[in-house]
Amino acid sequence: IGFNHVALEVGDIEEALAFYGKLFDFKLRGKDATSAFIDLGDQFIALQKGRRQAADDGRHFGLVVDDKAAVREALIAQGIEPLPGPFLDFRDPWGNRIEIVSYDNVQFSKAPNVLRGMGLGHLKKNENALRELAEKEMAP
């Protein structure tokens, strides 16, 4: 049906919560010494202590946001330089690569009641995203 969560390896849980808290609004679902779970709407990111691999290059996940420009500004304000290329990608301090995508421009959709509950009932899809959804018989 879809994704429930993404798990990221980080060096330190408290540092990871502080880092992501400067970029995104989230609710802390729970944490202990080696993990934390942050709610982003009706899904979550699991932060796991113990990075064991090199920085990610091609491997990444796309994080859907309501205001891509605001995320770009938050990155710059934190001294985080977006990666070169046509997308808004960056790496966290542990090398996890994250691509920021705008809700209006992707097929990924939230149910109207979920959007309302998140205070985002005003969000709409652009024509391209609606066409892609219609081709799959998933348009509203």
N, C-alpha and C positions, 0 to 999 in steps of 0.2 A: 504494500500500500504506500509506503514511503519511509522516510527516516525518522527515527525517534530521537537519536542524539549522535553527536560526534565526540570521540574521546581524544584528547591531546595530551602528550607527554610534556611536562614542564619541569623546570629545575626546582622550583619552590612554590608551594601552594599560595602562601600569603602574597608573594611577589606577583604571581599570576593573577590573583584576584585584584590587586591594585592596578596592574597593567590594563587588564580588560575593563576594569571599572572606569578608567579614564577615557575609554573609547566608546563604550556602549552602556546603556541603561540595562541592568539585569537584576533579577532577584536571586539571592543566594538560597538554593534549595536545601543544601546541607553541606557539611564538610567535616573532615577529620584530619589527622596529621599527614595523610598521604593522598587525599583526594578532596575535590570540591565539585559541586554540581551547581551550575548557574542556569537559571531559566531565562530563555529568550522567547517570550510569548508562550506558545503551547509546546515548545521543544526545549532541549537543553544541551549544554556542552559539559562534558565530564573532563575535569582537569586531574591528571594523574601524575604524582611526583615520580621523577626518575626518567629523564631523557636519555635514551640509549642509542640514538642514531644521528647521523649527520643532518645538517639543515635540509629542509625539503626544497626541491627545485620545481619539478613538474607536478609532483603530488601535492594536492591542496584541497581545500573545501571552499565552497562559495557560501558566503553569509549574506542573506537577503536583508536589506535595510530599507527604511522608508525615505531616508534622506542621504544619498550618497555624497553630496557636497559637504554635509555636516561631518561625515566620517572623514573625508579628506582633510577638512579643517582641523579636526581633532588629532589626526595623525601628525600633521605639520606642527600643531601646538605642542605635541609631545616629543618632537624632534625625530619622528619616524618618517623616513623617506620612502615613498611608494616605489615599488620595483619598476624597472623600465618595461615598457610594453603598452598595449592598447587598453589594458584593464587596470582597475584600482586594486593591485595586489600589494601585500606587505608581509614581512615576517615578524613574528613575535620574538621576544628575547631568546627563545629556545629553538628557533629555526622553523617553527610551524608556519607554512605559507597559507595565507588567507586571501581569498578574492572577495571583494565587496561588490555585490550586484544589487541593482535597484528593483524593488518589488514591481514597479509598473512595467518593467521591461523583460520579465521572465514568465514562463508558464506556471511556475510554482504559485499556488493560490491558497489563501486562507478562506475558510467559511465566513460568511458575513458576521455571524455571531461572535466568532473568535476575533475578527478585526475590531468589532465594536468593543469587546472586552479589553482589547489592548489599547483602546483609544485611537484606533486607526481606521475607523469606519469610512473616512473620506478617501482612502486610497483607491485608485482605479488602475486598470491595465491600459497600456498603449495599444495602438492598432495592430502592431506586429505580434505582440503577445496574445491578443484576442484571436488573431488569425491562426496562430499556431494551436491554440486551444480548440478553436472551431474545427480545424483539420483532424483533431483527435476526438471530436464530438464531446469535448469537455468545456465548451464555452458556457458562460452563465446565461 
